[in-house]
Amino acid sequence: MLRLENVSKIYKGGKKAVNSIDLNIEKGEFICFIGPSGCGKTTTMKMINRLIEPSSGKIFIDGENIMEQDPVELRRKIGYVIQQIGLFPHMTIQQNISLVPKLLKWPEQKRKERARELLKLVDMGPEYLDRYPHELSGGQQQRIGVLRALAAEPPLILMDEPFGALDPITRDSLQEEFKKLQRTLNKTIVFVTHDMDEAIKLADRIVILKAGEIVQAGTPDDILRNPANEFVEEFIGKERLLQSRPDIERVEQMMNKKPVTVTADKTLSQAIQVMREHRVDSLLVVDDLNVLQGYVDVEIIDQNRKKASLVGDVLRSDLYTVEQGTLLRDTVRKILKRGMKYVPVVDEQRHLVGIVTRASLVDIVYDSIWGEEDQLVTG
C-alpha cells in the first residue's frame, strides 16, 4: 500500500531531519510513528502527502511514485487529520465534512448522504448536519475532523497527534471509537503521537524514531517484550515492559466469568440482599438478554432509597467497559490510572461476559511493575 525507500529530508545548513528511512506499510495497517521531539516523525508523515518535499528517496502509494503526481490531486486522495482540527467556523458540520467531496465535484445529494452516513458511525445523528463547529464540544469537533478525512473514501489517512489537545477521558473514548472505526473501514493509517500508551493501544505496528532514523519497528507486544536497545527501553518506560508474564495477554484469561448481577426491575431492597449474599458492594445491571445496562452500588442506593424503589430508577450507565479480546495491558493501565475497582468485559453486542477486578490483577501488576525489584532483592 505505502512504501518509503531510502527517504531523507535535509534542510539548509545540512541538518538532516530524516535520514534514509525504509518502510513498507500494508493495506489496512495502523502504523504509529513515535519518538522524542525533533526525531523526524511529523516530517516523515508530511512527506507522504508532500506537505514537505523529500530531499531524496522515493515514496510509493499503491505502486505509484508520489513525486510523479500533482501534489494537490495527491492530497485529495489522502485523508489528513491534525490536532488543531481546522474546522471552518462559518461552515456547517455537513459542509465541513463534505469539503473534499465538493472539491472532487460530487453531487450535492451524494455529499449530504455521505455526511449523514459518517455521522452515524460515531453515534451522532442527522441533527448535527446543520450545526456549526462552535455548537459542538471539543470531542465532537475532533470526531468531525476525523469524518472529514474519511469523507472522500481515501485508502490512506495521515493523522498528526489528533487527540493530543483533548482531556484524558474524551481522549480515551475517541481512541477506542477510532480503533473500531478503522477495523470496520479497513483504512491504512499513519498516526503520529508522542504518547506511548496511545501508540500501544492503537497500533498494529509501532515505528520508534530517534534523530531522523528508525530505531525499532514492530508490533506493540514485540517492542514491549524485546526492546532493541537501552534507548527504546527507556523511551517505553520500565513499567510497560511485559517480559515477566508473556503467557497472559487478553482480558478473558483473567476475568471472572460469573460477575454478580441484578436486573433493573428488582427493588433496591432485593439489590442489597444480593450484595449481602455475595459479599460485594456493587452490582452490574443487565437486562433479560444479559446486555449490560449499568451498575448500582451501596452508596447510590443509600442516597436514593427514600425517593426511589427500583434498581432501574437509580442505575448509573457511565461505566467503563472493555471488549473480549482486549489486551490485558490496556485494562491494567486503565484500572491503575483511573483507580477503578473493576472493569466489565462485554462482547460486540454489549452482552456481559465477565469482569476483571483490581484484586485479580494483583499478581500481574506485581510481576510487570515490581518483578525486577523482587529479583534484585532475592538475588
C-alpha positions as CSV (number, residue, x, y, z in Angstrom):
1,M,0.0,0.0,0.0
2,L,2.7,2.5,1.1
3,R,6.4,2.2,0.6
4,L,9.2,4.5,1.7
5,E,12.6,3.8,0.0
6,N,15.7,5.5,1.4
7,V,13.8,8.7,2.2
8,S,15.7,11.7,3.6
9,K,14.9,15.3,4.4
10,I,17.9,17.7,4.6
11,Y,17.3,21.4,5.4
12,K,19.6,24.3,4.6
13,G,22.8,24.1,6.5
14,G,22.9,20.3,6.1
15,K,20.6,19.5,9.1
16,K,19.2,16.0,8.5
17,A,15.6,15.9,9.8
18,V,15.1,12.4,8.3
19,N,17.8,10.1,7.3
20,S,17.4,7.2,4.8
21,I,14.1,5.7,6.1
22,D,12.9,2.4,4.6
23,L,9.5,1.2,5.5
24,N,6.7,-0.9,4.0
25,I,3.1,-0.4,5.2
26,E,0.5,-3.0,4.3
27,K,-3.1,-2.2,3.2
28,G,-5.3,-1.8,6.3
29,E,-2.4,-1.5,8.7
30,F,-2.4,1.0,11.6
31,I,1.2,2.4,12.0
32,C,2.2,4.8,14.8
33,F,5.3,7.0,14.5
34,I,6.7,7.9,17.9
35,G,9.9,9.3,19.3
36,P,11.3,12.3,21.2
37,S,10.7,15.9,20.0
38,G,12.7,16.6,16.8
39,C,13.1,12.9,15.9
40,G,11.5,13.3,12.4
41,K,8.1,11.6,12.9
42,T,6.0,14.5,11.7
43,T,8.4,15.4,8.9
44,T,8.3,11.8,7.7
45,M,4.5,11.8,7.7
46,K,4.2,15.1,5.9
47,M,6.5,13.9,3.1
48,I,3.9,11.2,2.4
49,N,1.4,13.8,1.2
50,R,4.1,16.2,0.0
51,L,3.4,19.0,2.5
52,I,7.1,18.6,2.9
53,E,9.1,17.6,-0.2
54,P,11.6,14.8,0.3
55,S,15.3,15.7,-0.4
56,S,16.0,12.2,-1.7
57,G,14.5,8.7,-1.9
58,K,11.1,7.5,-3.2
59,I,7.6,7.1,-1.8
60,F,5.1,4.9,-3.5
61,I,1.3,4.7,-2.8
62,D,-0.2,1.6,-4.5
63,G,2.9,1.3,-6.6
64,E,2.8,4.9,-7.9
65,N,5.7,7.3,-7.2
66,I,4.1,10.3,-5.4
67,M,6.8,12.6,-6.9
68,E,5.3,11.9,-10.4
69,Q,1.8,13.1,-9.3
70,D,0.2,16.5,-9.0
71,P,0.6,17.4,-5.2
72,V,-2.9,18.9,-5.0
73,E,-4.5,15.8,-6.6
74,L,-2.4,13.6,-4.3
75,R,-3.6,15.3,-1.2
76,R,-7.2,15.0,-2.2
77,K,-6.7,11.2,-2.3
78,I,-5.2,11.1,1.2
79,G,-7.2,11.9,4.4
80,Y,-5.4,14.2,6.8
81,V,-6.3,15.0,10.5
82,I,-4.4,17.4,12.8
83,Q,-4.5,18.2,16.5
84,Q,-5.9,21.7,15.8
85,I,-8.8,20.1,13.9
86,G,-9.1,23.1,11.5
87,L,-12.9,23.1,11.0
88,F,-14.2,26.2,9.2
89,P,-16.3,28.2,11.7
90,H,-18.5,29.7,9.0
91,M,-19.4,26.3,7.5
92,T,-22.0,23.9,8.8
93,I,-20.9,20.4,10.0
94,Q,-22.2,18.9,6.7
95,Q,-20.2,21.5,4.7
96,N,-17.1,20.8,6.8
97,I,-17.4,17.0,6.3
98,S,-18.1,17.4,2.6
99,L,-15.2,19.7,1.8
100,V,-13.1,17.3,-0.2
101,P,-16.1,15.6,-1.9
102,K,-17.1,19.0,-3.1
103,L,-13.7,19.7,-4.5
104,L,-13.9,16.4,-6.3
105,K,-17.3,17.6,-7.7
106,W,-19.5,15.0,-6.0
107,P,-23.3,15.9,-6.5
108,E,-24.8,17.8,-3.5
109,Q,-27.2,15.0,-2.6
110,K,-24.4,12.4,-2.6
111,R,-22.3,14.7,-0.3
112,K,-25.2,15.1,2.1
113,E,-25.9,11.3,2.2
114,R,-22.2,10.7,2.9
115,A,-22.1,13.2,5.7
116,R,-25.2,11.6,7.3
117,E,-23.7,8.1,6.9
118,L,-20.4,9.1,8.5
119,L,-22.1,10.9,11.5
120,K,-23.9,7.6,12.2
121,L,-20.5,5.8,12.5
122,V,-19.6,8.0,15.6
123,D,-23.1,7.9,17.1
124,M,-24.0,11.5,16.0
125,G,-27.5,11.9,14.5
126,P,-28.6,13.9,11.4
127,E,-29.5,16.8,13.7
128,Y,-25.8,17.8,13.7
129,L,-25.6,18.3,9.9
130,D,-26.8,22.0,10.1
131,R,-25.0,22.9,13.3
132,Y,-21.7,25.0,13.4
133,P,-18.4,24.0,15.0
134,H,-18.9,26.4,17.9
135,E,-22.0,24.4,19.0
136,L,-20.0,21.2,19.5
137,S,-17.8,20.0,22.3
138,G,-14.0,19.5,21.7
139,G,-14.5,15.8,21.4
140,Q,-17.4,16.2,18.9
141,Q,-15.3,18.6,16.8
142,Q,-12.4,16.1,16.8
143,R,-14.9,13.5,15.5
144,I,-15.9,15.8,12.7
145,G,-12.2,16.3,11.8
146,V,-11.8,12.5,11.5
147,L,-15.0,12.2,9.5
148,R,-13.8,14.9,7.1
149,A,-10.7,12.9,6.5
150,L,-12.9,9.8,5.7
151,A,-15.4,11.6,3.5
152,A,-14.0,11.0,0.1
153,E,-13.2,7.4,1.0
154,P,-9.4,7.7,0.8
155,P,-7.5,4.4,1.2
156,L,-4.8,6.2,3.3
157,I,-5.2,8.6,6.2
158,L,-2.5,10.6,7.9
159,M,-3.1,11.7,11.5
160,D,-0.8,14.2,13.4
161,E,-1.4,13.9,17.1
162,P,-5.2,14.2,16.5
163,F,-6.3,13.6,20.1
164,G,-3.4,15.5,21.9
165,A,-5.5,18.5,23.0
166,L,-8.4,16.6,24.5
167,D,-9.0,15.8,28.1
168,P,-8.0,12.2,29.2
169,I,-11.5,10.7,29.3
170,T,-12.6,12.2,26.0
171,R,-9.3,11.1,24.5
172,D,-9.7,7.5,25.8
173,S,-13.2,7.1,24.3
174,L,-12.2,8.7,21.0
175,Q,-9.2,6.3,20.7
176,E,-11.4,3.3,21.2
177,E,-14.0,4.7,18.8
178,F,-11.4,5.3,16.2
179,K,-9.8,1.9,16.5
180,K,-13.2,0.3,16.0
181,L,-13.8,2.6,13.0
182,Q,-10.5,1.6,11.5
183,R,-11.2,-2.1,11.8
184,T,-14.6,-1.6,10.3
185,L,-13.5,0.5,7.3
186,N,-10.1,-1.2,6.8
187,K,-8.2,2.0,6.2
188,T,-4.4,2.3,6.2
189,I,-3.5,4.8,8.9
190,V,-0.2,6.6,9.6
191,F,-0.5,8.1,13.0
192,V,2.0,10.4,14.7
193,T,2.0,10.6,18.5
194,H,4.3,11.4,21.4
195,D,2.2,9.2,23.8
196,M,3.4,5.6,24.2
197,D,0.2,4.5,25.8
198,E,-1.7,5.8,22.8
199,A,0.7,4.0,20.3
200,I,0.4,0.7,22.3
201,K,-3.4,0.9,22.3
202,L,-3.9,1.8,18.7
203,A,-1.1,0.5,16.5
204,D,-0.7,-2.7,14.6
205,R,3.0,-1.7,14.4
206,I,4.9,1.0,16.2
207,V,7.8,2.8,14.5
208,I,10.2,4.3,17.0
209,L,12.4,7.1,15.6
210,K,15.4,8.9,17.0
211,A,17.4,11.6,15.3
212,G,15.7,11.0,12.0
213,E,16.2,7.3,11.9
214,I,14.1,4.2,12.7
215,V,15.5,2.6,15.8
216,Q,12.9,-0.2,16.0
217,A,9.6,-1.1,14.2
218,G,7.4,-3.9,15.4
219,T,4.1,-4.9,17.0
220,P,3.4,-3.4,20.4
221,D,4.0,-6.8,22.0
222,D,7.3,-7.3,20.1
223,I,8.6,-3.9,21.3
224,L,7.3,-4.3,24.9
225,R,8.9,-7.8,25.2
226,N,12.1,-7.2,23.1
227,P,13.2,-3.6,23.1
228,A,16.0,-3.2,20.6
229,N,18.3,-1.2,22.9
230,E,18.6,0.9,26.0
231,F,17.1,4.0,24.3
232,V,13.9,2.0,23.4
233,E,13.7,0.5,26.9
234,E,13.9,3.9,28.5
235,F,11.5,5.5,26.0
236,I,8.9,2.8,26.6
237,G,9.3,3.0,30.3
238,K,10.2,0.0,32.5
239,E,6.6,-0.1,33.9
240,R,5.3,-1.0,30.5
241,L,7.6,-4.0,29.8
242,L,5.8,-7.3,29.8
243,Q,8.7,-9.7,29.8
244,S,7.7,-11.3,33.0
245,R,4.3,-12.6,32.1
246,P,4.2,-13.4,28.3
247,D,1.7,-16.2,29.0
248,I,-1.2,-13.9,29.8
249,E,-2.3,-11.5,27.1
250,R,-6.0,-11.0,26.9
251,V,-8.7,-10.0,29.4
252,E,-10.6,-13.3,29.1
253,Q,-7.6,-15.1,30.6
254,M,-8.0,-13.2,33.9
255,M,-11.7,-12.4,34.1
256,N,-14.3,-13.8,36.4
257,K,-16.9,-15.4,34.1
258,K,-19.7,-15.1,36.7
259,P,-20.0,-11.4,37.8
260,V,-22.7,-10.7,40.3
261,T,-25.7,-9.0,38.5
262,V,-29.2,-7.7,39.1
263,T,-32.0,-6.7,36.7
264,A,-33.5,-3.2,36.6
265,D,-36.9,-4.4,37.7
266,K,-35.6,-5.6,41.1
267,T,-36.2,-3.4,44.2
268,L,-33.4,-1.7,46.0
269,S,-34.0,-4.0,49.0
270,Q,-33.6,-7.0,46.7
271,A,-30.4,-5.5,45.3
272,I,-29.0,-5.0,48.9
273,Q,-29.9,-8.6,49.6
274,V,-27.9,-9.8,46.6
275,M,-24.9,-7.7,47.7
276,R,-25.1,-9.2,51.2
277,E,-25.3,-12.8,49.9
278,H,-22.3,-12.3,47.6
279,R,-20.3,-10.0,49.9
280,V,-19.9,-7.3,47.3
281,D,-20.7,-3.5,47.5
282,S,-21.6,-3.1,43.8
283,L,-23.8,-4.9,41.2
284,L,-23.8,-4.9,37.4
285,V,-27.2,-4.3,36.0
286,V,-28.3,-6.4,33.0
287,D,-31.5,-6.9,31.0
288,D,-33.2,-10.3,30.3
289,L,-30.8,-10.9,27.4
290,N,-27.8,-10.2,29.7
291,V,-27.0,-6.9,27.9
292,L,-25.1,-4.6,30.3
293,Q,-27.2,-1.6,31.3
294,G,-25.0,0.0,34.0
295,Y,-24.3,-0.5,37.7
296,V,-25.5,0.3,41.2
297,D,-23.6,0.3,44.5
298,V,-24.2,0.7,48.2
299,E,-23.6,4.4,48.1
300,I,-26.1,5.0,45.2
301,I,-28.8,3.0,46.9
302,D,-28.2,4.8,50.2
303,Q,-28.5,8.2,48.5
304,N,-31.7,7.3,46.7
305,R,-33.6,4.8,48.9
306,K,-36.1,7.4,50.2
307,K,-37.1,8.7,46.7
308,A,-36.8,5.5,44.5
309,S,-37.8,1.9,44.8
310,L,-36.4,0.1,41.8
311,V,-32.8,-0.5,40.6
312,G,-33.8,0.9,37.1
313,D,-34.6,4.3,38.8
314,V,-31.1,4.8,40.2
315,L,-28.7,2.8,38.0
316,R,-25.6,4.6,36.5
317,S,-24.8,4.0,32.9
318,D,-21.4,5.8,32.8
319,L,-19.4,2.6,33.1
320,Y,-16.1,1.9,31.5
321,T,-16.1,-1.5,29.7
322,V,-13.7,-3.5,27.6
323,E,-14.5,-5.9,24.8
324,Q,-13.5,-9.5,24.7
325,G,-10.1,-9.9,23.1
326,T,-8.8,-6.6,24.6
327,L,-5.1,-6.8,25.6
328,L,-4.8,-7.2,29.3
329,R,-2.0,-4.5,29.5
330,D,-4.5,-1.9,28.3
331,T,-7.0,-2.9,31.0
332,V,-4.4,-3.0,33.8
333,R,-3.3,0.6,32.9
334,K,-6.9,1.8,32.9
335,I,-7.7,0.2,36.3
336,L,-4.5,1.7,37.8
337,K,-4.8,5.2,36.2
338,R,-8.5,5.7,37.0
339,G,-8.5,4.0,40.3
340,M,-11.2,1.6,39.3
341,K,-12.2,-1.5,41.3
342,Y,-13.3,-3.5,38.3
343,V,-13.9,-3.4,34.5
344,P,-16.8,-5.3,33.0
345,V,-16.0,-7.4,29.8
346,V,-18.6,-7.3,27.0
347,D,-19.0,-8.7,23.5
348,E,-19.7,-6.7,20.4
349,Q,-23.5,-6.6,21.2
350,R,-22.6,-5.4,24.8
351,H,-23.6,-8.8,26.4
352,L,-21.9,-9.1,29.7
353,V,-19.3,-12.0,29.5
354,G,-17.2,-11.4,32.6
355,I,-15.5,-8.9,34.9
356,V,-11.8,-8.1,35.6
357,T,-11.3,-6.9,39.1
358,R,-8.4,-4.9,40.6
359,A,-7.8,-7.8,43.1
360,S,-7.5,-10.3,40.2
361,L,-4.8,-8.2,38.6
362,V,-2.6,-8.0,41.7
363,D,-0.2,-10.8,40.6
364,I,0.1,-9.3,37.1
365,V,0.8,-5.8,38.4
366,Y,3.4,-7.1,40.9
367,D,5.1,-9.1,38.2
368,S,5.1,-6.4,35.5
369,I,6.0,-3.5,37.7
370,W,7.9,-4.8,40.7
371,G,9.1,-8.1,39.4
372,E,12.6,-6.8,38.6
373,E,13.0,-5.3,42.1
374,D,11.9,-8.6,43.7
375,Q,14.5,-10.4,41.6
376,L,17.2,-7.9,42.8
377,V,16.2,-8.4,46.4
378,T,16.1,-12.3,46.2
379,G,19.2,-12.4,44.0
